[in-house]
Amino acid sequence: MQRIFSGVQPTGNLHLGNYLGAIRNWVHLQNQYECIFCMVDQHAITVWQDPKELTRNTREVAAGMIAAGIDPDKNVLFNQSMVPAHAQLAWVFNCVARMGWLNRMTQFKEKAGKHKENASVGLFAYPNLMSADILIYKATHVPVGEDQKQHLELARDTAQKFNSDYGTAFFPLPEPLIFGAATRVMSLRDGAKKMSKSDESDYSRINMTDDADTIALKIRKAKTDLFPMPDTVEGLADRPEAANLLGIYAALSDRDKTAVMAQFAGRQFSEFKSELVDLAVSVLGPINAEMKRLMAEPSHIDAVLRKGAERANAIAEPILKDVYDIVGFLRP
Ligand code: TYM
């Protein structure tokens, strides 16, 4: 059986990177796989979250997924803390994965920065919880943006070590699914930096909650250079901001970059940007309106997540029982 698991941290605005790198791909995949999509609230608290904001953001990310076209009846949609087996398996993985593996995680180094001693233990052990998220469902495929690749390699290593330590073939080795024209969307202000929720400048990203005027303003202000669109991909080799806008256009229109480049070759970026504004508003506008409508009815979102959690628990609990038997824990 082919099963997908993927998750988003409810830590602030959903942005175009989350949408193009992950959620838009999930919408395509939901017809080919059994899918489980999760608001990973337990990952979120590895850095401080205001409790009220966390609740609101969890609902908003769920609203964003549904508004983008994820069908909550067909797929399992829930928040992580409602399914205890994630944290229970994560403890077992804390005892399987090695310190050396976690020490190599670039995301921990980036997030902890110079204050490593002051980072939470949870932030360090974060990748083990992520491995547990995936493997508690024996998921075979994990669609993510490029920034999650290293964590997925760790999940595979952990599954493999568990299997070999206990002499079993219990866990599958999950495959990353990283595809599309925008697997790494960059900041609109600096083509060397990833678009992220934590960037101080709101002009660096397009939020899924931005209205049409804001989207237009941010794209018009996006950094570019003085040269026109080239006619070959090599022509964008040292023009990261231009390459980023091209990738965004291609992903929003479900085309590849060379086709879009051929359409705009020789034209100025000011012209390209105004077409990008039209495209972005036409794709993101309806999602934004639907998110607003859903957010006006939080009890409906909560009911969707509770139902999703019931379904998730029904899959996860028997897998956790098997893990406990393999490890040798006595069970009630
Ligand atoms: P998170 O919440 O940072 O991001 C959610 C998804 O969006 C993708 N993404 C991007 N893709 C392209 N360009 C960008 N600038 C960009 N920024 C974010 C991410 O790659 C991700 O797919 N650790 C994960 C959450 C997680 C998870 C999991 C994912 C927890 N458990 C299990 C998959 C499976 C994270 O922090 O994603």
Residues whose N, C-alpha, C, O or C-beta is under 5 A from the ligand:
A	BS01	TYM	F5 S6 G7 V8 Q9 G17 N18 G21 A22 V40 H43 M130 D133 P143 V144 G145 E146 D147 Q148 A182 T183 R184 V185 K194 M195
